């Protein structure tokens, strides 16, 4: 599985709740539960996509991801 996942251009401005490990699209037919381990989550309050390579390298240097 993926060791490092990046989501870019996401906007949380319209979120009313935040739940880790569960996705539900509002219907009973699509509900997904994550059964794994989150080691670390990092959120930025600004667009840091131009710094992505440096951020990923720093994470790898600290955690030895790959």
N, C-alpha and C positions, 0 to 999 in steps of 0.2 A: 504494500500500500504506500501511499504518498507519505513522505516524512515531513514535507513542508508544503503547505497550501497557501496560495495568495489569492485574495479576491480584490479586484480593482474596480474602481468606479461604482462602488456600492453607495447608496444613500440611505441613511437611517432616519432622515428627517420626518418621515411619515409613520414611523414605527410607533405603535401604542404599547407593545410588550416586547420582551426579548427573552427567548428561551434557548438554551444550548442543548443540543442532542435530540431535538424533536422538530420535525417539519410537518406542517399541516396546511394544505392549500384552501381550507374552508369547506371541503367536501369529505364525506366519509370514505370515498374511494382512494384517496391519496394521503396516507399518513405514514411517515417514516421515522423510525427511532434509531439513533446512533448508539452502537454498542461497542465502544472503544474507550480510548483514553485521550483526553486533552492534556497535553503537557504545558502548553502556554498559549495564550491568546493575546494579541497585540492590536490595539485599536488606535487610530490616529484621528485627531479632530480636524485635520487638513489633508489635502491631497499630497501624498508623499511618493507618488509613482515615479517621479524623477529621481528619487533617492533609493529606489527599490533594490538595485544591485548592491549598494553599500549596506543596506539594512539586512538583506539576505546573507551577505558575507559576514556581517557582525553576528547574526544569529548562529550561523554555522561555526564560526570561531569559538563562540561561547558554549554551544551545545554539541559540537561535533556531529552534525546531522548527516552529512554526506562526505 
